[in-house]
């Protein structure tokens, strides 16, 4: 597993209504101790804990920052074979289930302007063609959840749902599973659990 060092900066915060507290990206880069204070993390974490206990797989929470996602919280799989993205890690939005779930809630014109001119690949499965990515986002909207089909990491499939804390959403929840542990029934159970978790977080 590749280790990613958190970028150092001074903490900052954004405050919302009713006493909510959502950390700015600069604070998220500063380290995990600041992430724990984020209102989205605090609201999602208990449900993430239960989802991790139920499925036994890695659960991630991430936020969109420009054309990238930043991981906010992670519950690690209990299984011996697992891939983990630690809080603070950044990945291209178009190469992850988390990012695609968030992008799918936006008009294509906004997505097109947000993304860099060249969509760099992380694996041979990453979407690097804009028309193909646009079709993928339309399918995600129709289906109601995103799938990362080895687009970020070979051998790993990720299922993700956007969390409607804002309109359009800026955060998403995912479950990542090595493909050797997947079959159709397992996939169906994971997607159903993610959808139930989203409903509990956004209530």
Residue, then its C-alpha position, 0 to 999 in steps of 0.5 A: x500500500x502506498x503511503x500518502x503524507x498529509x499536506x501541512x497547512x494552518x487549520x481553517x473552518x467553514x461554519x454553517x447554520x445551526x452551529x454546524x462546523x465543516x472544516x475547510x480543505x486546508x484544515x483537512x490537509x493538516x491532519x486527522x485530528x482536525x478531521x474529527x471536528x468536521x460536522x459531516x464526519x461526526x454525523x456519518x461516523x456512527x453509521x460508518x462504524x455499523x456498516x463496517x461491522x455489518x459488511x466487514x469491508x473497508x468503508x470510506x467517506x470523502x469530499x470533493x475538492x476541485x477535480x479531486x476527492x479528499x478522504x475524510x474518514x476510513x473504517x478498515x476491513x477486518x479481512x486480511x486482504x484490503x486496500x486503505x485510503x487514509x484521511x487526507x489522501x487525494x485522488x482524481x474524482x473521475x477515477x473513483x466511485x466516490x468522485x463519480x457519485x458526486x460528479x453525477x449529481x452535477x450538470x455535465x457542463x459543470x463537470x466538464x469545466x471542473x475537470x482538467x483538460x487531460x483525464x490521466x489514468x490510474x489504471x487501464x480501466x480509468x475513464x480518460x475519454x470525456x464522452x465515455x465518462x459523461x455516459x458513465x455519469x448518466x448511468x450512475x444517475x439512473x442507477x442511483x450509485x457509482x461503481x469503481x471497476x478497478x479504475x483506481x486500483x487493480x483488483x478492487x471494486x468500489x460502490x459509492x453513494x453521494x450524501x446530500x448534505x448540500x445541493x449538489x452534494x460534495x461528499x460521498x460514502x463508499x465500500x471497497x472490496x477486493x474482487x476475489x470476495x465478490x459475487x452477485x449476491x454479495x454485490x447486491x447486499x453491499x449496495x443495499x447496505x450503502x443505500x440504507x446507510x445514506x438514508x440514515x446519515x441524511x435524515 
